Amino acid sequence: MTDGGSEEHDLVKPVDLATTYAGGVSSAELRTGGYEVNFIFNASENSKLVFKDIGEKPLADGFSLQWSVQDGVDPANEKLTFQTK
């Protein structure tokens, strides 16, 4: 979330993330529970992650994130990081 807040969504319950987070988020963490691996996406200060509209379906069925940089900001100075833990 861009406001520093945090929310959780179940992997198997349908959710429309494109509508829920229409303004984008600064980070997203996908916790896989029993698989013992988490996926973490972080956008730098002048960029954001936007969930693409794939309809209201469970995250376990797939999701799409698009990284973008704010207007007027040099993309060479921004970054997207992805890590597993």
HELIX and SHEET records of a PDB file:
HELIX    1   1 LEU A   17  THR A   20  1                                   4    
HELIX    2   2 GLY A   33  TYR A   35  5                                   3    
HELIX    3   3 LEU A   59  ASP A   61  5                                   3    
HELIX    4   4 PRO A   75  ASN A   77  5                                   3    
SHEET    1   A 3 SER A  27  ARG A  31  0                                        
SHEET    2   A 3 ASN A  38  ALA A  43 -1                                        
SHEET    3   A 3 LEU A  80  THR A  84 -1                                        
SHEET    1   B 2 SER A  47  PHE A  51  0                                        
SHEET    2   B 2 LEU A  65  VAL A  69 -1                                        
END                                                                             
